[in-house]
Amino acid sequence: MKPNELLEKLKEKSSPKVGKTLDAIYQICVEQEQRGLNDFSVATIARLGHKRGVPKAQSLRNKTGEPYRALLNSFEKQHRSDKPRMEHRGEDEWIEEIQNPKHKLLARIQSSELAAANRKLRDFAPPGTRIEVRDYQNEGFDEDRTLNNLERRALIYLTSEEFLSKWGFSISKYGEIVDANGVVVLKAATVDAVKKALNYL
C-alpha cells in the first residue's frame, strides 16, 4: 500500500489530533523524498518535526505511536529498492562516520544537492567540452546555462558566516567545512567548488 493510501486509512480510524500529526509526518517524509533522502527513521522524523506537532522519538516508539510508525514504514518500503541506485553512494560513505545526528542530516542534504548540481553541470557541459564564460550584461544571455538567483543565493549561503555560525562550523585550510570539534562535515575542496560555480555559472 502506498504511503498516501495508508495515510487516508489511518486517518479514518484516528482522532482529529492524531490525524493532524499523521499529516505532519507524511509531509515531512515527502520533503525527505524531495531532498533525495531515504531516511524515514523515527529519530530523524521526530527531530525534523519537533516544531510541527510531531511527538518525540520515544513517544513514536511507544504503543500509541503505532500508526505513525506504520506510515514511516510504508515510506521505507517504498524506497528500499532505490537504495542500490543512490548516486555516488561510495563517495558518500564518509557521511556515516559523522557522529552528530544534525551534522549527518545536513551533510546528507548538501550531498544530495551537490549530486543534483553535478547532474545539471554534466548536462550543460559534458567532460571535454570547452566552457565559454559570458558577460551577464550581454543581450541574449542564456539563463538556462547559468545559476538563477535562487540557486546562486543557496550557494552563497553555504559558505556564508550566517550559515557557518548557525551550525558552529568553520572552513579549514583545505577547503573543508568542519564542526566545532574539527570533524569534517563537507569534505575538502567543497568551498573551492562552490566559489568556482559562483564565478563561472
MDTraj code that builds the backbone (N, CA, C; nanometers):
import mdtraj as md
import numpy as np

residues = "MET LYS PRO ASN GLU LEU LEU GLU LYS LEU LYS GLU LYS SER SER PRO LYS VAL GLY LYS THR LEU ASP ALA ILE TYR GLN ILE CYS VAL GLU GLN GLU GLN ARG GLY LEU ASN ASP PHE SER VAL ALA THR ILE ALA ARG LEU GLY HIS LYS ARG GLY VAL PRO LYS ALA GLN SER LEU ARG ASN LYS THR GLY GLU PRO TYR ARG ALA LEU LEU ASN SER PHE GLU LYS GLN HIS ARG SER ASP LYS PRO ARG MET GLU HIS ARG GLY GLU ASP GLU TRP ILE GLU GLU ILE GLN ASN PRO LYS HIS LYS LEU LEU ALA ARG ILE GLN SER SER GLU LEU ALA ALA ALA ASN ARG LYS LEU ARG ASP PHE ALA PRO PRO GLY THR ARG ILE GLU VAL ARG ASP TYR GLN ASN GLU GLY PHE ASP GLU ASP ARG THR LEU ASN ASN LEU GLU ARG ARG ALA LEU ILE TYR LEU THR SER GLU GLU PHE LEU SER LYS TRP GLY PHE SER ILE SER LYS TYR GLY GLU ILE VAL ASP ALA ASN GLY VAL VAL VAL LEU LYS ALA ALA THR VAL ASP ALA VAL LYS LYS ALA LEU ASN TYR LEU".split()
xyz = np.array([
    [0.0836, -0.1190, 0.0000],
    [0.0000, 0.0000, 0.0000],
    [0.0879, 0.1250, 0.0000],
    [0.0555, 0.2160, -0.0884],
    [0.1330, 0.3384, -0.0989],
    [0.1113, 0.4275, 0.0245],
    [0.2124, 0.5110, 0.0584],
    [0.2005, 0.5963, 0.1774],
    [0.0761, 0.6837, 0.1797],
    [0.0393, 0.7416, 0.0658],
    [-0.0783, 0.8294, 0.0653],
    [-0.2078, 0.7512, 0.0909],
    [-0.2126, 0.6262, 0.0412],
    [-0.3299, 0.5419, 0.0646],
    [-0.3371, 0.5007, 0.2112],
    [-0.2201, 0.4645, 0.2670],
    [-0.2165, 0.4261, 0.4079],
    [-0.2536, 0.5442, 0.4971],
    [-0.2071, 0.6630, 0.4613],
    [-0.2393, 0.7828, 0.5388],
    [-0.3897, 0.7992, 0.5522],
    [-0.4627, 0.7860, 0.4427],
    [-0.6079, 0.8030, 0.4468],
    [-0.6742, 0.6958, 0.5323],
    [-0.6260, 0.5719, 0.5232],
    [-0.6836, 0.4635, 0.6036],
    [-0.6587, 0.4859, 0.7527],
    [-0.5381, 0.5298, 0.7852],
    [-0.5038, 0.5549, 0.9258],
    [-0.5872, 0.6694, 0.9822],
    [-0.6094, 0.7718, 0.9024],
    [-0.6865, 0.8879, 0.9485],
    [-0.8339, 0.8522, 0.9711],
    [-0.8841, 0.7551, 0.8946],
    [-1.0237, 0.7135, 0.9114],
    [-1.0491, 0.6565, 1.0509],
    [-0.9441, 0.5950, 1.1079],
    [-0.9587, 0.5279, 1.2373],
    [-0.9001, 0.6107, 1.3517],
    [-0.8589, 0.7331, 1.3238],
    [-0.7882, 0.8131, 1.4240],
    [-0.8685, 0.9363, 1.4648],
    [-0.8299, 0.9902, 1.5795],
    [-0.8900, 1.1151, 1.6270],
    [-0.8369, 1.2304, 1.5422],
    [-0.9031, 1.3454, 1.5446],
    [-0.8553, 1.4612, 1.4677],
    [-0.7114, 1.5000, 1.5032],
    [-0.6768, 1.4882, 1.6308],
    [-0.5416, 1.5236, 1.6749],
    [-0.4385, 1.4305, 1.6141],
    [-0.4673, 1.2993, 1.6184],
    [-0.3752, 1.2011, 1.5604],
    [-0.3686, 1.2209, 1.4088],
    [-0.4834, 1.2501, 1.3481],
    [-0.4861, 1.2730, 1.2045],
    [-0.3986, 1.3901, 1.1641],
    [-0.3998, 1.4952, 1.2438],
    [-0.3176, 1.6131, 1.2151],
    [-0.1686, 1.5784, 1.2245],
    [-0.1342, 1.4949, 1.3243],
    [0.0047, 1.4530, 1.3393],
    [0.0467, 1.3639, 1.2233],
    [-0.0428, 1.2762, 1.1794],
    [-0.0140, 1.1908, 1.0639],
    [0.0122, 1.2753, 0.9392],
    [-0.0670, 1.3796, 0.9222],
    [-0.0466, 1.4699, 0.8074],
    [0.0912, 1.5354, 0.8132],
    [0.1307, 1.5775, 0.9353],
    [0.2614, 1.6435, 0.9517],
    [0.3747, 1.5467, 0.9188],
    [0.3637, 1.4229, 0.9680],
    [0.4666, 1.3223, 0.9419],
    [0.4731, 1.2907, 0.7932],
    [0.3572, 1.2777, 0.7307],
    [0.3527, 1.2493, 0.5872],
    [0.4229, 1.3605, 0.5093],
    [0.3956, 1.4856, 0.5442],
    [0.4551, 1.5984, 0.4731],
    [0.6061, 1.6010, 0.4902],
    [0.6538, 1.5700, 0.6097],
    [0.7984, 1.5673, 0.6349],
    [0.8646, 1.4577, 0.5521],
    [0.7985, 1.3414, 0.5424],
    [0.8527, 1.2315, 0.4624],
    [0.8584, 1.2695, 0.3145],
    [0.7568, 1.3400, 0.2671],
    [0.7557, 1.3860, 0.1280],
    [0.8718, 1.4830, 0.1050],
    [0.8974, 1.5696, 0.2027],
    [1.0088, 1.6642, 0.1916],
    [1.1418, 1.5903, 0.1874],
    [1.1514, 1.4806, 0.2636],
    [1.2718, 1.3978, 0.2582],
    [1.2917, 1.3423, 0.1171],
    [1.1832, 1.2976, 0.0569],
    [1.1903, 1.2461, -0.0803],
    [1.2380, 1.3541, -0.1757],
    [1.1859, 1.4735, -0.1581],
    [1.2218, 1.5838, -0.2466],
    [1.3691, 1.6207, -0.2336],
    [1.4262, 1.5958, -0.1149],
    [1.5698, 1.6215, -0.0951],
    [1.6553, 1.5081, -0.1503],
    [1.5900, 1.3996, -0.1916],
    [1.6638, 1.2840, -0.2390],
    [1.7132, 1.1957, -0.1268],
    [1.6523, 1.2080, -0.0083],
    [1.6930, 1.1305, 0.1081],
    [1.5906, 1.0207, 0.1372],
    [1.6404, 0.9027, 0.1727],
    [1.5522, 0.7911, 0.2048],
    [1.5552, 0.7602, 0.3545],
    [1.5812, 0.8600, 0.4341],
    [1.5870, 0.8423, 0.5794],
    [1.4515, 0.8776, 0.6405],
    [1.3765, 0.7735, 0.6760],
    [1.2448, 0.7927, 0.7367],
    [1.2423, 0.7319, 0.8771],
    [1.3566, 0.7330, 0.9439],
    [1.3664, 0.6749, 1.0768],
    [1.2896, 0.7583, 1.1789],
    [1.2509, 0.6931, 1.2870],
    [1.1775, 0.7598, 1.3937],
    [1.2555, 0.8807, 1.4454],
    [1.3861, 0.8610, 1.4690],
    [1.4689, 0.9686, 1.5248],
    [1.4743, 1.0896, 1.4317],
    [1.4945, 1.0631, 1.3027],
    [1.5060, 1.1724, 1.2059],
    [1.3753, 1.2489, 1.1906],
    [1.2649, 1.1766, 1.1742],
    [1.1357, 1.2423, 1.1530],
    [1.0922, 1.3188, 1.2782],
    [1.1203, 1.2628, 1.3960],
    [1.0860, 1.3334, 1.5200],
    [1.1654, 1.4628, 1.5317],
    [1.2923, 1.4583, 1.4921],
    [1.3774, 1.5774, 1.5005],
    [1.3319, 1.6847, 1.4004],
    [1.3003, 1.6420, 1.2795],
    [1.2576, 1.7381, 1.1780],
    [1.1199, 1.7966, 1.2083],
    [1.0385, 1.7201, 1.2811],
    [0.9014, 1.7653, 1.3051],
    [0.8737, 1.8185, 1.4438],
    [0.9781, 1.8452, 1.5224],
    [0.9540, 1.8842, 1.6616],
    [0.8819, 2.0188, 1.6736],
    [0.8889, 2.1026, 1.5693],
    [0.8178, 2.2309, 1.5714],
    [0.6865, 2.2247, 1.4936],
    [0.6540, 2.1051, 1.4468],
    [0.5339, 2.0906, 1.3643],
    [0.4337, 1.9924, 1.4249],
    [0.4463, 1.9705, 1.5539],
    [0.3489, 1.8870, 1.6229],
    [0.3791, 1.7398, 1.6231],
    [0.4962, 1.7004, 1.5755],
    [0.5335, 1.5581, 1.5756],
    [0.5891, 1.5221, 1.7130],
    [0.5399, 1.4119, 1.7740],
    [0.5880, 1.3720, 1.9067],
    [0.7373, 1.3401, 1.9064],
    [0.7952, 1.3353, 2.0246],
    [0.9361, 1.2991, 2.0379],
    [0.9552, 1.1532, 1.9968],
    [1.0805, 1.1183, 1.9692],
    [1.1117, 0.9846, 1.9199],
    [1.0599, 0.8755, 2.0132],
    [1.0765, 0.8937, 2.1439],
    [1.0330, 0.7922, 2.2392],
    [0.8818, 0.7702, 2.2307],
    [0.8071, 0.8785, 2.2126],
    [0.6616, 0.8675, 2.2006],
    [0.6231, 0.7932, 2.0736],
    [0.6991, 0.8164, 1.9668],
    [0.6712, 0.7460, 1.8417],
    [0.6981, 0.5964, 1.8545],
    [0.7910, 0.5617, 1.9438],
    [0.8249, 0.4204, 1.9616],
    [0.7280, 0.3481, 2.0547],
    [0.6511, 0.4238, 2.1330],
    [0.5552, 0.3620, 2.2256],
    [0.4377, 0.3019, 2.1506],
    [0.3522, 0.2316, 2.2241],
    [0.2361, 0.1666, 2.1638],
    [0.1445, 0.2677, 2.0940],
    [0.1311, 0.3862, 2.1536],
    [0.0447, 0.4888, 2.0936],
    [0.1010, 0.5422, 1.9622],
    [0.2270, 0.5116, 1.9366],
    [0.2899, 0.5598, 1.8134],
    [0.2797, 0.4634, 1.6968],
    [0.2029, 0.3545, 1.7132],
    [0.1925, 0.2535, 1.6080],
    [0.1477, 0.3090, 1.4724],
    [0.0427, 0.3936, 1.4680],
    [0.0025, 0.4453, 1.3357],
    [0.1102, 0.5312, 1.2708],
    [0.1860, 0.6038, 1.3526],
    [0.2924, 0.6874, 1.2979],
    [0.4046, 0.6001, 1.2409],
    [0.4394, 0.4941, 1.3157],
    [0.5454, 0.4044, 1.2683],
    [0.5016, 0.3313, 1.1408],
    [0.3738, 0.2974, 1.1340],
    [0.3229, 0.2297, 1.0150],
    [0.3409, 0.3179, 0.8915],
    [0.3149, 0.4477, 0.9085],
    [0.3302, 0.5410, 0.7971],
    [0.4776, 0.5539, 0.7578],
    [0.5650, 0.5617, 0.8567],
    [0.7089, 0.5698, 0.8284],
    [0.7574, 0.4436, 0.7573],
    [0.7081, 0.3279, 0.8026],
    [0.7481, 0.2016, 0.7409],
    [0.7048, 0.1942, 0.5949],
    [0.5888, 0.2522, 0.5649],
    [0.5412, 0.2484, 0.4261],
    [0.6340, 0.3289, 0.3348],
    [0.6873, 0.4406, 0.3861],
    [0.7833, 0.5182, 0.3076],
    [0.9139, 0.4411, 0.2908],
    [0.9582, 0.3740, 0.3983],
    [1.0827, 0.2976, 0.3915],
    [1.0712, 0.1843, 0.2895],
    [0.9579, 0.1127, 0.2927],
    [0.9382, 0.0023, 0.1986],
    [0.9344, 0.0521, 0.0549],
    [0.8726, 0.1678, 0.0351],
    [0.8611, 0.2225, -0.0994],
    [0.9968, 0.2576, -0.1583],
    [1.0902, 0.2983, -0.0719],
    [1.2213, 0.3429, -0.1213],
    [1.3335, 0.2427, -0.0995],
    [1.3017, 0.1311, -0.0357],
    [1.4062, 0.0325, -0.0065],
    [1.4762, -0.0148, -0.1335],
    [1.3986, -0.0357, -0.2382],
    [1.4556, -0.0854, -0.3635],
    [1.5393, 0.0199, -0.4343],
    [1.5266, 0.1458, -0.3933],
    [1.6023, 0.2531, -0.4586],
    [1.7432, 0.2678, -0.4038],
    [1.7693, 0.2120, -0.2866],
    [1.8982, 0.2361, -0.2198],
    [2.0190, 0.1965, -0.3042],
    [2.0175, 0.0793, -0.3739],
    [2.1353, 0.0449, -0.4527],
    [2.1615, 0.1424, -0.5661],
    [2.0601, 0.2218, -0.6040],
    [2.0777, 0.3126, -0.7158],
    [2.1167, 0.4528, -0.6723],
    [2.1410, 0.4737, -0.5430],
    [2.1773, 0.6070, -0.4956],
    [2.3075, 0.6526, -0.5613],
    [2.3062, 0.7711, -0.6169],
    [2.4210, 0.8230, -0.6896],
    [2.5385, 0.8511, -0.5962],
    [2.6557, 0.8083, -0.6425],
    [2.7802, 0.8325, -0.5676],
    [2.7729, 0.7741, -0.4259],
    [2.7088, 0.6603, -0.4120],
    [2.6939, 0.6053, -0.2780],
    [2.8292, 0.5823, -0.2109],
    [2.9263, 0.5284, -0.2913],
    [3.0580, 0.5016, -0.2349],
    [3.1260, 0.6287, -0.1881],
    [3.1103, 0.7369, -0.2647],
    [3.1747, 0.8624, -0.2294],
    [3.1131, 0.9240, -0.1041],
    [2.9903, 0.8872, -0.0740],
    [2.9207, 0.9472, 0.0394],
    [2.9298, 0.8636, 0.1673],
    [3.0053, 0.7548, 0.1643],
    [3.0146, 0.6695, 0.2820],
    [3.0726, 0.7439, 0.4020],
    [3.1532, 0.8454, 0.3751],
    [3.2135, 0.9233, 0.4842],
    [3.1090, 0.9901, 0.5710],
    [2.9903, 1.0154, 0.5142],
    [2.8844, 1.0814, 0.5910],
    [2.8447, 0.9967, 0.7117],
    [2.8461, 0.8647, 0.6941],
    [2.8057, 0.7755, 0.8031],
    [2.9010, 0.7824, 0.9222],
    [3.0204, 0.8367, 0.9012],
    [3.1177, 0.8474, 1.0103],
    [3.0912, 0.9690, 1.0989],
    [3.0028, 1.0579, 1.0547],
    [2.9697, 1.1762, 1.1339],
    [2.8852, 1.1336, 1.2533],
    [2.9268, 1.1692, 1.3719],
    [2.8597, 1.1261, 1.4938],
    [2.7382, 1.2118, 1.5293],
    [2.7488, 1.3411, 1.5063],
    [2.6395, 1.4313, 1.5414],
    [2.5239, 1.4129, 1.4432],
    [2.4049, 1.3746, 1.4911],
    [2.2910, 1.3488, 1.4015],
    [2.2531, 1.4692, 1.3148],
    [2.2570, 1.5897, 1.3737],
    [2.2217, 1.7094, 1.2968],
    [2.3214, 1.7325, 1.1847],
    [2.4491, 1.7144, 1.2160],
    [2.5523, 1.7334, 1.1154],
    [2.5398, 1.6282, 1.0055],
    [2.5069, 1.5065, 1.0460],
    [2.4916, 1.3989, 0.9480],
    [2.3761, 1.4293, 0.8527],
    [2.2643, 1.4760, 0.9077],
    [2.1489, 1.5092, 0.8251],
    [2.1832, 1.6233, 0.7292],
    [2.2504, 1.7252, 0.7813],
    [2.2884, 1.8392, 0.6992],
    [2.3819, 1.7946, 0.5863],
    [2.4766, 1.7075, 0.6195],
    [2.5707, 1.6579, 0.5185],
    [2.4979, 1.5793, 0.4105],
    [2.3989, 1.5004, 0.4506],
    [2.3220, 1.4245, 0.3518],
    [2.2453, 1.5174, 0.2578],
    [2.1849, 1.6215, 0.3161],
    [2.1103, 1.7175, 0.2346],
    [2.2041, 1.7869, 0.1360],
    [2.3196, 1.8320, 0.1851],
    [2.4138, 1.9021, 0.0990],
    [2.4700, 1.8089, -0.0079],
    [2.4936, 1.6819, 0.0291],
    [2.5435, 1.5844, -0.0674],
    [2.4423, 1.5612, -0.1780],
    [2.3157, 1.5524, -0.1394],
    [2.2085, 1.5329, -0.2377],
    [2.1992, 1.6528, -0.3319],
    [2.2072, 1.7743, -0.2746],
    [2.2006, 1.8944, -0.3568],
    [2.3223, 1.9053, -0.4486],
    [2.4384, 1.8627, -0.3990],
    [2.5593, 1.8661, -0.4806],
    [2.5480, 1.7675, -0.5963],
    [2.4911, 1.6484, -0.5699],
    [2.4717, 1.5495, -0.6756],
    [2.3796, 1.6039, -0.7838],
    [2.2735, 1.6736, -0.7410],
    [2.1803, 1.7329, -0.8371],
    [2.2502, 1.8406, -0.9205],
    [2.3341, 1.9215, -0.8531],
    [2.4083, 2.0258, -0.9247],
    [2.5066, 1.9640, -1.0245],
    [2.5694, 1.8526, -0.9844],
    [2.6638, 1.7846, -1.0737],
    [2.5932, 1.7298, -1.1967],
    [2.4708, 1.6768, -1.1752],
    [2.3946, 1.6268, -1.2899],
    [2.3646, 1.7398, -1.3875],
    [2.3290, 1.8552, -1.3308],
    [2.2995, 1.9711, -1.4143],
    [2.4242, 2.0163, -1.4898],
    [2.5389, 2.0141, -1.4232],
    [2.6632, 2.0540, -1.4875],
    [2.7007, 1.9586, -1.6002],
    [2.6779, 1.8271, -1.5779],
    [2.7102, 1.7291, -1.6820],
    [2.6207, 1.7485, -1.8045],
    [2.4955, 1.7834, -1.7798],
    [2.4054, 1.8100, -1.8921],
    [2.4480, 1.9350, -1.9681],
    [2.4949, 2.0315, -1.8940],
    [2.5346, 2.1591, -1.9534],
    [2.6691, 2.1478, -2.0257],
    [2.7648, 2.0827, -1.9602],
    [2.8990, 2.0749, -2.0166],
    [2.9571, 1.9364, -1.9944],
    [2.9346, 1.8424, -2.0865],
    [2.9919, 1.7081, -2.0746],
    [3.1437, 1.7159, -2.0674],
    [3.2100, 1.6124, -2.0103],
    [3.3563, 1.6131, -1.9998],
    [3.4222, 1.6435, -2.1340],
    [3.5221, 1.7313, -2.1316],
    [3.5947, 1.7655, -2.2534],
    [3.5367, 1.8836, -2.3284],
    [3.4207, 1.9315, -2.2833],
    [3.3574, 2.0448, -2.3510],
    [3.4232, 2.1755, -2.3089],
    [3.4477, 2.2620, -2.4038],
    [3.5041, 2.3929, -2.3722],
    [3.3945, 2.4823, -2.3159],
    [3.4224, 2.5443, -2.2023],
    [3.3238, 2.6319, -2.1376],
    [3.3585, 2.7770, -2.1674],
    [3.2644, 2.8495, -2.2237],
    [3.2828, 2.9907, -2.2526],
    [3.2125, 3.0725, -2.1461],
    [3.2867, 3.1582, -2.0769],
    [3.2294, 3.2436, -1.9733],
    [3.1767, 3.3699, -2.0383],
    [3.0467, 3.3977, -2.0175],
    [2.9846, 3.5122, -2.0822],
    [2.9577, 3.6247, -1.9824],
    [2.9522, 3.7446, -2.0346],
    [2.9202, 3.8616, -1.9543],
    [2.7718, 3.8583, -1.9212],
    [2.7379, 3.8743, -1.7921],
    [2.5982, 3.8722, -1.7512],
    [2.5159, 3.9826, -1.8167],
    [2.5829, 4.0884, -1.8632],
    [2.5105, 4.2007, -1.9215],
    [2.4838, 4.1828, -2.0706],
    [2.5447, 4.0781, -2.1287],
    [2.5275, 4.0582, -2.2723],
    [2.3823, 4.0308, -2.3075],
    [2.3352, 4.0951, -2.4100],
    [2.1983, 4.0726, -2.4551],
    [2.1873, 3.9319, -2.5118],
    [2.0814, 3.8641, -2.4771],
    [2.0607, 3.7292, -2.5269],
    [2.1294, 3.6228, -2.4445],
    [2.1810, 3.6583, -2.3288],
    [2.2449, 3.5588, -2.2417],
    [2.1463, 3.4487, -2.2056],
    [2.1889, 3.3236, -2.2204],
    [2.1013, 3.2085, -2.1964],
    [2.0956, 3.1773, -2.0482],
    [1.9855, 3.2129, -1.9826],
    [1.9734, 3.1940, -1.8382],
    [1.9675, 3.0474, -1.7985],
    [1.9312, 2.9596, -1.8928],
    [1.9242, 2.8175, -1.8611],
    [2.0622, 2.7562, -1.8423],
    [2.1652, 2.8301, -1.8854],
    [2.3006, 2.7770, -1.8758],
    [2.3812, 2.8418, -1.7646],
    [2.3138, 2.8996, -1.6711],
    [2.3823, 2.9580, -1.5561],
    [2.2943, 2.9429, -1.4336],
    [2.3490, 2.9738, -1.3186],
    [2.2727, 2.9667, -1.1948],
    [2.1692, 3.0785, -1.1921],
    [2.0476, 3.0455, -1.1510],
    [1.9499, 3.1519, -1.1331],
    [1.9728, 3.2163, -0.9967],
    [1.8996, 3.3214, -0.9668],
    [1.9219, 3.3963, -0.8424],
    [1.9026, 3.3092, -0.7193],
    [1.8005, 3.2216, -0.7225],
    [1.7736, 3.1352, -0.6079],
    [1.8873, 3.0361, -0.5871],
    [1.9366, 2.9764, -0.6957],
    [2.0477, 2.8811, -0.6854],
    [2.1755, 2.9505, -0.6387],
    [2.1977, 3.0710, -0.6910],
    [2.3183, 3.1467, -0.6525],
    [2.3150, 3.1827, -0.5038],
    [2.1974, 3.2270, -0.4549],
    [2.1860, 3.2609, -0.3124],
    [2.2076, 3.1382, -0.2245],
    [2.1620, 3.0231, -0.2726],
    [2.1786, 2.8999, -0.1952],
    [2.3262, 2.8645, -0.1807],
    [2.4032, 2.8800, -0.2895],
    [2.5468, 2.8505, -0.2835],
    [2.6211, 2.9539, -0.1990],
    [2.5823, 3.0808, -0.2131],
    [2.6458, 3.1857, -0.1320],
    [2.6213, 3.1589, 0.0162],
    [2.4979, 3.1168, 0.0493],
    [2.4631, 3.0896, 0.1887],
    [2.5452, 2.9743, 0.2453],
    [2.5780, 2.8768, 0.1609],
    [2.6521, 2.7595, 0.2059],
    [2.7880, 2.7957, 0.2645],
    [2.8492, 2.9029, 0.2156],
    [2.9805, 2.9437, 0.2662],
    [2.9739, 3.0751, 0.3432],
    [2.8546, 3.1186, 0.3780],
    [2.8393, 3.2459, 0.4484],
    [2.8656, 3.2314, 0.5983],
    [2.8970, 3.3434, 0.6616],
    [2.9177, 3.3443, 0.8062],
    [2.7884, 3.3077, 0.8793],
    [2.6762, 3.3483, 0.8227],
    [2.5462, 3.3175, 0.8848],
    [2.5259, 3.1665, 0.8946],
    [2.5522, 3.0967, 0.7840],
    [2.5368, 2.9504, 0.7821],
    [2.6373, 2.8843, 0.8755],
    [2.7642, 2.9255, 0.8652],
    [2.8693, 2.8634, 0.9464],
    [2.8448, 2.8855, 1.0949],
    [2.8057, 3.0065, 1.1324],
    [2.7809, 3.0380, 1.2730],
    [2.6614, 2.9614, 1.3280],
    [2.5581, 2.9503, 1.2454],
    [2.4360, 2.8821, 1.2884],
    [2.4644, 2.7389, 1.3318],
    [2.5526, 2.6712, 1.2598],
    [2.5805, 2.5297, 1.2892],
    [2.7124, 2.5105, 1.3659],
    [2.7813, 2.6190, 1.3946],
    [2.9084, 2.6062, 1.4657],
    [3.0188, 2.5514, 1.3770],
    [3.0124, 2.5829, 1.2465],
    [3.1098, 2.5319, 1.1513],
    [3.2172, 2.6357, 1.1227],
    [3.3253, 2.5896, 1.0598],
    [3.4288, 2.6802, 1.0111],
    [3.4919, 2.6160, 0.8877],
    [3.5710, 2.6944, 0.8136],
    [3.6352, 2.6446, 0.6925],
    [3.7820, 2.6183, 0.7218],
    [3.8279, 2.4980, 0.6934],
    [3.9672, 2.4628, 0.7179],
    [4.0541, 2.5130, 0.6032],
    [4.1853, 2.5023, 0.6204],
    [4.2767, 2.5488, 0.5158],
    [4.2696, 2.4619, 0.3911],
    [4.2069, 2.3435, 0.4050],
    [4.1936, 2.2546, 0.2901],
    [4.0603, 2.2735, 0.2170],
    [3.9837, 2.3742, 0.2605],
    [3.8552, 2.3975, 0.1966],
    [3.7455, 2.3067, 0.2483],
    [3.7708, 2.2391, 0.3622],
    [3.6674, 2.1562, 0.4232],
    [3.5799, 2.2436, 0.5123],
    [3.4571, 2.1995, 0.5340],
    [3.3731, 2.2622, 0.6357],
    [3.3717, 2.1673, 0.7544],
    [3.4177, 2.2163, 0.8705],
    [3.4317, 2.1319, 0.9892],
    [3.3478, 2.1880, 1.1036],
    [3.3110, 2.0978, 1.1974],
    [3.2332, 2.1451, 1.3112],
    [3.3275, 2.1933, 1.4211],
    [3.2702, 2.2267, 1.5363],
    [3.3492, 2.2848, 1.6452],
    [3.4558, 2.1898, 1.6972],
    [3.4359, 2.0586, 1.6765],
    [3.5339, 1.9587, 1.7229],
    [3.6353, 1.9230, 1.6155],
    [3.6271, 1.9907, 1.5024],
    [3.7212, 1.9619, 1.3953],
    [3.6798, 1.8463, 1.3066],
    [3.5592, 1.7936, 1.3286],
    [3.5097, 1.6826, 1.2471],
    [3.4649, 1.7362, 1.1119],
    [3.5082, 1.6707, 1.0042],
    [3.4743, 1.7153, 0.8693],
    [3.3268, 1.6902, 0.8405],
    [3.2568, 1.7970, 0.8038],
    [3.1147, 1.7871, 0.7676],
    [3.1004, 1.7804, 0.6164],
    [3.1711, 1.8690, 0.5452],
    [3.1759, 1.8660, 0.3992],
    [3.3230, 1.8586, 0.3592],
    [3.3560, 1.7626, 0.2747],
    [3.4962, 1.7294, 0.2524],
    [3.5750, 1.8347, 0.1752],
    [3.7064, 1.8096, 0.1633],
    [3.7999, 1.9043, 0.1042],
    [3.7557, 1.9487, -0.0345],
    [3.7824, 2.0747, -0.0642],
    [3.7548, 2.1383, -0.1926],
    [3.6088, 2.1779, -0.2107],
    [3.5251, 2.1507, -0.1112],
    [3.3846, 2.1899, -0.1232],
    [3.3722, 2.3409, -0.1413],
    [3.4417, 2.4169, -0.0578],
    [3.4340, 2.5632, -0.0645],
    [3.4862, 2.6132, -0.1981],
    [3.5979, 2.5550, -0.2464],
    [3.6532, 2.5951, -0.3761],
    [3.5558, 2.5649, -0.4889],
    [3.4894, 2.4499, -0.4788],
    [3.3925, 2.4118, -0.5827],
    [3.2758, 2.5102, -0.5864],
    [3.2298, 2.5502, -0.4684],
    [3.1194, 2.6468, -0.4625],
    [3.1620, 2.7796, -0.5225],
    [3.2826, 2.8248, -0.4896],
    [3.3308, 2.9530, -0.5416],
    [3.3460, 2.9495, -0.6931],
    [3.3927, 2.8362, -0.7466],
    [3.4066, 2.8250, -0.8916],
    [3.2717, 2.8292, -0.9603],
    [3.1755, 2.7597, -0.8995],
    [3.0396, 2.7590, -0.9552],
    [2.9832, 2.9011, -0.9589],
    [3.0075, 2.9761, -0.8513],
    [2.9586, 3.1149, -0.8445],
    [3.0281, 3.2047, -0.9457],
    [3.1557, 3.1757, -0.9748],
    [3.2310, 3.2598, -1.0670],
    [3.2004, 3.2318, -1.2128],
    [3.1701, 3.1046, -1.2431],
    [3.1595, 3.0661, -1.3842],
    [3.0204, 3.0263, -1.4311],
    [2.9223, 3.0223, -1.3374],
    [2.7863, 2.9849, -1.3791],
    [2.6874, 3.0960, -1.3479],
])
top = md.Topology()
chain = top.add_chain()
for i, resn in enumerate(residues, 1):
    res = top.add_residue(resn, chain, resSeq=i)
    for name in ("N", "CA", "C"):
        top.add_atom(name, md.element.get_by_symbol(name[0]), res)
traj = md.Trajectory(xyz[None], top)
